[in-house]
């Protein structure tokens, strides 16, 4: 699958990210997880929930996952999901370094298939993890492109620096999401629909196969990407996401926009676990603000760390 556009970064650039998660005001535990990862041909590095790093010689992966299942199975499922991402993605970089090329769609589809098999195996192995599953929304930054892959009802938004506005890149794998894309529901109706959390696709959860949505966006300085679980959009409309995600500086330091988004969503709803991960593309000379060197191991690894057919058998997240 060729990239959709030929815009690319002609100069070295940096990525700056902010992540935050909250269990909300109702749930007793947090079944969300997020991951910030940097890797090259020699090593893989967990990144902190706040940081910035050069893209030169490195690939970066950011992901959010929302687990589902009884007892603590949902929490376990999201952790397995991000752990698998950490283990599998660096191998892709090593293959490219020695001249073994693979299309990004093939790579991401295989990643999702391996995670699906792992969750399915654990789900069948223990009574307490029966039916466990997870959503996954992932962004892979490399060579001026952001490749994304997705399944479930977590989301990836694109906030272009040049054109402005906000655009949802991923499709919610729910019947309500299908109705919204068909124009049969507006945003407010989709948010309040009683079946909005009934998933048609997810990793694990008894599904026989997975078919993730994959895509690519050529990025340039000023672009931002927001990854979030459904708890965030339960509390905030799209325009509010754009407003709260706008970077602000206080005393020369950039505000943690992800924290600001999560706090605002929990205040307005808080019925579900809520996670946001905001990634900004910066020109090399524009990166600033006392961040830690991403070449060093940072604290907090981030884990608290398409289908248009509505006839697919759905299941509800427990």
C-alpha positions as CSV (number, residue, x, y, z in Angstrom):
1,X,0.0,0.0,0.0
2,X,1.7,3.2,-1.1
3,X,1.7,6.3,1.1
4,X,-1.3,8.6,0.3
5,X,0.8,11.7,-0.2
6,X,4.4,12.7,-1.1
7,X,4.9,15.5,1.3
8,X,8.0,14.8,3.5
9,X,10.4,16.3,6.0
10,X,13.4,17.7,4.2
11,X,15.2,18.7,7.3
12,X,15.9,16.9,10.6
13,X,13.0,17.1,13.0
14,X,12.2,16.2,16.6
15,X,9.2,14.7,18.3
16,X,7.7,16.1,21.5
17,X,5.1,14.1,23.4
18,X,3.0,14.2,26.5
19,X,1.0,11.3,28.0
20,X,-1.4,10.9,30.9
21,X,-3.9,8.3,32.1
22,X,-6.5,8.3,34.8
23,X,-8.9,5.6,36.1
24,X,-11.8,8.0,36.2
25,X,-14.4,8.5,38.9
26,X,-16.2,5.1,38.6
27,X,-13.9,2.3,37.7
28,X,-11.9,0.7,40.6
29,X,-8.8,0.0,38.4
30,X,-7.3,1.3,35.2
31,X,-7.5,-1.0,32.2
32,X,-5.8,1.5,29.9
33,X,-2.2,1.4,29.0
34,X,0.0,3.6,26.8
35,X,3.5,3.2,25.4
36,X,6.2,5.6,24.2
37,X,9.2,3.8,22.6
38,X,12.3,4.7,20.7
39,X,14.5,2.2,18.9
40,X,17.3,1.8,16.4
41,X,19.4,-1.1,15.0
42,X,21.2,-1.5,18.4
43,X,18.7,-1.0,21.2
44,X,15.2,-0.2,22.3
45,X,14.4,2.4,24.9
46,X,11.3,3.0,26.9
47,X,10.5,6.7,27.0
48,X,8.9,8.7,29.8
49,X,5.4,10.0,29.6
50,X,6.8,13.5,28.8
51,X,9.8,14.1,26.6
52,X,11.3,15.1,23.3
53,X,13.8,13.4,21.0
54,X,15.4,13.7,17.6
55,X,14.1,11.5,14.8
56,X,17.6,11.2,13.2
57,X,18.6,7.6,13.2
58,X,15.7,6.5,15.4
59,X,12.1,5.3,14.9
60,X,9.4,6.1,17.5
61,X,6.3,4.2,18.3
62,X,3.4,5.6,20.4
63,X,0.4,3.5,21.3
64,X,-2.7,3.4,23.5
65,X,-4.7,0.3,24.5
66,X,-7.9,-0.3,26.4
67,X,-8.3,-3.7,27.9
68,X,-11.5,-5.6,28.5
69,X,-12.5,-8.7,30.5
70,X,-13.6,-9.7,33.9
71,X,-11.8,-9.0,37.2
72,X,-8.3,-7.8,36.3
73,X,-8.2,-9.5,32.9
74,X,-8.8,-6.1,31.1
75,X,-5.8,-4.6,32.8
76,X,-3.7,-7.6,32.0
77,X,-4.8,-7.6,28.3
78,X,-3.7,-4.0,27.7
79,X,-0.4,-4.6,29.3
80,X,0.2,-7.7,27.1
81,X,-0.7,-5.6,24.1
82,X,1.8,-2.8,24.7
83,X,4.5,-5.3,25.8
84,X,4.1,-7.1,22.5
85,X,4.5,-3.8,20.6
86,X,7.8,-3.2,22.5
87,X,9.1,-6.7,21.6
88,X,8.1,-6.9,18.0
89,X,8.6,-3.4,16.4
90,X,12.4,-3.1,17.0
91,X,12.9,-6.2,14.8
92,X,11.4,-4.3,11.9
93,X,14.0,-1.6,12.2
94,X,16.8,-4.2,12.2
95,X,15.5,-5.8,9.1
96,X,15.4,-2.4,7.3
97,X,19.0,-1.7,8.5
98,X,20.3,-4.8,6.7
99,X,18.3,-4.2,3.5
100,X,15.3,-6.4,4.2
101,X,12.3,-4.3,3.2
102,X,8.7,-4.9,4.1
103,X,5.6,-2.8,3.4
104,X,4.4,-0.9,6.4
105,X,0.9,-2.4,6.0
106,X,2.4,-6.0,6.1
107,X,4.5,-5.1,9.2
108,X,1.6,-3.6,11.1
109,X,-0.9,-6.3,10.2
110,X,1.6,-9.0,11.3
111,X,2.1,-7.1,14.6
112,X,-1.6,-7.1,15.3
113,X,-1.9,-10.7,14.4
114,X,0.8,-11.7,16.8
115,X,-0.8,-9.7,19.6
116,X,-4.2,-11.2,18.8
117,X,-2.8,-14.7,19.0
118,X,-1.1,-13.9,22.4
119,X,-4.3,-12.6,23.9
120,X,-6.3,-15.5,22.5
121,X,-3.9,-18.0,24.0
122,X,-4.0,-16.5,27.5
123,X,-7.7,-16.1,27.3
124,X,-8.2,-19.8,26.6
125,X,-5.6,-20.8,29.2
126,X,-7.1,-19.5,32.4
127,X,-10.7,-19.3,33.6
128,X,-10.2,-15.8,35.0
129,X,-9.0,-14.4,31.7
130,X,-11.6,-16.0,29.4
131,X,-12.8,-13.6,26.8
132,X,-10.0,-11.0,27.5
133,X,-9.3,-8.6,24.7
134,X,-8.0,-5.1,23.9
135,X,-8.2,-2.2,21.6
136,X,-5.0,-0.9,20.1
137,X,-4.2,2.4,18.3
138,X,-0.6,2.9,17.3
139,X,1.5,5.5,15.5
140,X,4.9,4.7,14.1
141,X,7.1,7.7,13.2
142,X,9.9,7.0,10.7
143,X,11.6,9.0,7.8
144,X,9.0,11.9,7.7
145,X,6.0,9.6,7.8
146,X,3.6,8.5,10.4
147,X,2.2,5.1,9.8
148,X,-0.8,4.1,11.9
149,X,-2.7,0.9,12.7
150,X,-5.9,0.5,14.7
151,X,-8.6,-1.8,15.9
152,X,-11.4,-1.1,18.4
153,X,-12.8,2.2,19.6
154,X,-9.6,3.9,20.8
155,X,-8.7,6.7,18.4
156,X,-5.9,8.5,16.5
157,X,-6.6,12.2,15.6
158,X,-4.5,14.3,13.1
159,X,-4.1,18.0,13.9
160,X,-2.3,19.4,10.9
161,X,-0.2,22.4,11.6
162,X,-0.6,24.0,8.2
163,X,-4.3,23.6,7.6
164,X,-5.5,23.6,11.2
165,X,-8.5,21.8,12.5
166,X,-8.8,18.2,13.7
167,X,-9.5,15.0,11.8
168,X,-10.1,11.5,13.1
169,X,-7.8,9.1,11.2
170,X,-9.2,5.9,12.7
171,X,-12.6,4.4,12.4
172,X,-14.5,3.2,15.5
173,X,-15.1,-0.5,15.2
174,X,-18.6,-0.3,16.5
175,X,-22.1,-0.3,15.0
176,X,-22.6,3.2,16.3
177,X,-19.4,4.3,14.6
178,X,-20.7,2.9,11.4
179,X,-24.0,4.8,11.7
180,X,-22.0,8.0,12.4
181,X,-19.8,7.5,9.3
182,X,-23.0,6.9,7.2
183,X,-24.4,10.2,8.4
184,X,-27.2,8.6,10.3
185,X,-26.1,10.0,13.6
186,X,-24.4,13.3,14.6
187,X,-21.5,13.5,17.0
188,X,-23.8,14.2,20.0
189,X,-26.1,11.3,19.2
190,X,-23.2,8.9,18.7
191,X,-21.7,9.9,22.1
192,X,-25.0,9.2,23.9
193,X,-26.1,6.1,22.0
194,X,-26.8,3.1,24.4
195,X,-24.7,0.7,22.1
196,X,-21.8,3.0,21.6
197,X,-19.4,0.7,23.5
198,X,-20.4,-2.5,21.7
199,X,-17.4,-3.5,19.7
200,X,-17.4,-5.3,16.4
201,X,-13.6,-5.9,16.3
202,X,-10.9,-6.1,18.9
203,X,-7.7,-8.1,19.6
204,X,-8.5,-11.4,21.4
205,X,-12.0,-11.4,22.9
206,X,-12.9,-14.6,21.1
207,X,-12.5,-13.2,17.6
208,X,-11.3,-15.7,15.0
209,X,-9.2,-13.2,13.1
210,X,-8.2,-9.5,13.1
211,X,-8.3,-7.0,10.2
212,X,-6.8,-3.7,11.5
213,X,-7.2,-0.4,9.7
214,X,-3.8,0.8,8.5
215,X,-2.8,4.1,6.9
216,X,0.0,6.7,6.5
217,X,0.3,10.4,6.9
218,X,3.3,12.5,5.7
219,X,4.1,14.8,8.5
220,X,5.9,18.1,8.8
221,X,6.8,20.6,11.7
222,X,3.6,21.9,13.3
223,X,1.6,18.7,12.9
224,X,0.3,17.0,16.0
225,X,-1.2,13.5,16.6
226,X,-3.5,12.6,19.5
227,X,-4.0,9.0,20.5
228,X,-6.7,8.4,23.1
229,X,-9.0,5.8,24.6
230,X,-12.7,6.1,24.5
231,X,-12.9,7.6,27.9
232,X,-11.4,10.8,26.6
233,X,-14.1,11.3,23.9
234,X,-16.8,10.3,26.3
235,X,-16.0,13.6,28.1
236,X,-15.0,15.9,25.2
237,X,-16.3,16.7,21.8
238,X,-13.9,17.0,18.8
239,X,-13.7,20.8,19.0
240,X,-13.0,20.6,22.7
241,X,-10.2,18.1,21.9
242,X,-8.7,20.6,19.6
243,X,-9.0,23.5,22.1
244,X,-7.5,21.6,25.0
245,X,-4.7,20.1,22.9
246,X,-3.3,23.5,21.8
247,X,0.1,23.9,23.4
248,X,0.6,26.7,25.9
249,X,3.7,27.8,27.7
250,X,4.1,29.0,31.2
251,X,7.4,30.4,32.5
252,X,9.1,29.0,29.4
253,X,7.8,25.5,29.9
254,X,5.2,23.8,27.6
255,X,2.1,22.6,29.4
256,X,1.4,18.9,29.5
257,X,-1.5,19.0,27.1
258,X,-2.3,15.3,27.6
259,X,-2.8,15.9,31.3
260,X,-5.0,18.9,30.6
261,X,-7.1,16.8,28.2
262,X,-7.6,13.9,30.6
263,X,-8.4,16.2,33.6
264,X,-11.0,18.0,31.5
265,X,-12.6,14.8,30.2
266,X,-12.8,13.2,33.7
267,X,-14.4,16.4,35.1
268,X,-17.1,16.2,32.4
269,X,-17.6,12.5,32.5
270,X,-15.2,10.2,34.3
271,X,-17.3,7.1,33.7
272,X,-14.4,5.2,32.1
273,X,-10.6,5.0,32.3
274,X,-9.2,7.9,30.3
275,X,-5.9,8.1,28.4
276,X,-4.4,10.7,26.1
277,X,-1.0,10.8,24.3
278,X,-0.2,13.9,22.3
279,X,2.8,13.8,19.8
280,X,4.0,17.0,18.2
281,X,6.4,17.2,15.2
282,X,8.9,20.0,15.6
283,X,11.7,21.5,13.5
284,X,15.0,20.6,15.1
285,X,15.7,24.2,16.0
286,X,12.2,24.7,17.5
287,X,12.5,21.9,20.1
288,X,12.8,23.5,23.6
289,X,11.8,23.1,27.2
290,X,13.9,21.2,29.7
291,X,13.0,17.7,28.5
292,X,15.2,14.7,29.4
293,X,17.5,13.2,26.8
294,X,15.5,10.5,25.1
295,X,18.7,8.6,24.5
296,X,18.6,7.7,28.2
297,X,16.2,5.4,29.9
298,X,13.4,7.5,31.4
299,X,11.1,6.8,34.3
300,X,7.5,5.7,33.7
301,X,7.4,3.4,30.7
302,X,3.9,4.6,29.8
303,X,2.1,1.5,31.0
304,X,0.2,3.0,33.6
305,X,2.5,1.5,32.5
306,X,-12.3,-1.9,8.7
307,X,-15.0,-2.9,8.7
308,X,-18.1,-1.1,7.4
309,X,-20.4,-4.1,7.7
310,X,-22.7,-3.7,10.7
311,X,-23.8,-7.3,10.5
312,X,-20.6,-8.6,12.2
313,X,-21.4,-10.3,15.5
314,X,-20.7,-7.7,18.2
315,X,-19.7,-8.1,21.8
316,X,-19.8,-5.8,24.7
317,X,-16.9,-4.8,26.8
318,X,-17.4,-5.9,30.4
